[in-house]
Amino acid sequence: MKRLRTYIGEVIIELKKANWPWDPKEKGFAKYKELIDSTIVVFIAMLLLGAFVAFFDTAFRGAFEALAKWIAG
């Protein structure tokens, strides 16, 4: 039981050291501004990467099919 208390105490100490992505003094949605901004950046990056992969997938599909037919004989 003592080891569990020690572990929980150390976890609490480390969590107090953490830099959380919100300002505890703010109220409402302003409190989570950095978190929301980061989420938007990640979402936009996912959309751009998806569009990039989809473009090259469709652009080279014909070339790969022709190459496969040529190799198959």
C-alpha positions in Angstrom: 0.0 0.0 0.0 2.9 2.3 0.7 4.3 1.8 -2.8 0.9 2.8 -4.3 0.8 6.0 -2.2 4.4 6.8 -3.3 3.5 6.2 -6.9 0.4 8.4 -6.8 2.3 11.1 -5.0 5.0 11.1 -7.7 2.4 11.1 -10.5 0.7 14.2 -8.9 4.1 16.0 -8.6 4.9 15.3 -12.3 1.4 16.4 -13.5 1.9 19.7 -11.7 5.1 20.2 -13.7 3.3 19.5 -17.0 2.6 22.4 -19.4 -1.1 22.0 -20.1 -2.4 23.4 -23.4 -4.8 25.8 -21.8 -4.7 28.7 -19.4 -6.4 27.9 -16.1 -7.2 31.6 -15.6 -9.3 31.9 -18.7 -13.0 31.0 -18.7 -15.2 29.3 -21.4 -13.8 28.4 -24.8 -11.0 31.0 -24.5 -9.4 28.6 -21.9 -8.9 26.0 -24.7 -7.6 28.4 -27.4 -4.2 26.7 -27.9 -5.8 23.2 -27.9 -8.4 24.2 -30.5 -5.9 25.9 -32.7 -3.6 22.9 -32.6 -6.5 20.6 -33.4 -7.4 22.7 -36.4 -3.8 22.6 -37.7 -3.8 18.8 -37.4 -7.1 18.5 -39.2 -6.0 20.7 -42.1 -2.7 18.8 -42.3 -4.7 15.5 -42.5 -6.9 16.9 -45.3 -3.9 18.1 -47.3 -2.1 14.8 -46.9 -5.3 12.9 -47.9 -5.7 15.1 -51.0 -2.0 14.6 -51.9 -2.3 10.8 -51.6 -5.6 10.7 -53.5 -4.2 12.8 -56.3 -1.2 10.6 -56.9 -3.2 7.5 -56.5 -5.6 8.4 -59.3 -2.8 10.1 -61.4 -0.6 7.0 -61.5 -3.4 4.3 -61.5 -3.4 4.0 -65.3 0.4 3.9 -65.5 0.6 1.1 -63.0 -2.1 -0.9 -64.7 -0.3 -0.5 -68.0 2.9 -1.6 -66.4 1.3 -4.6 -64.8 -0.2 -5.7 -68.2 3.1 -5.2 -69.9 4.9 -7.4 -67.3 2.1 -10.1 -67.4 2.6 -10.2 -71.2 
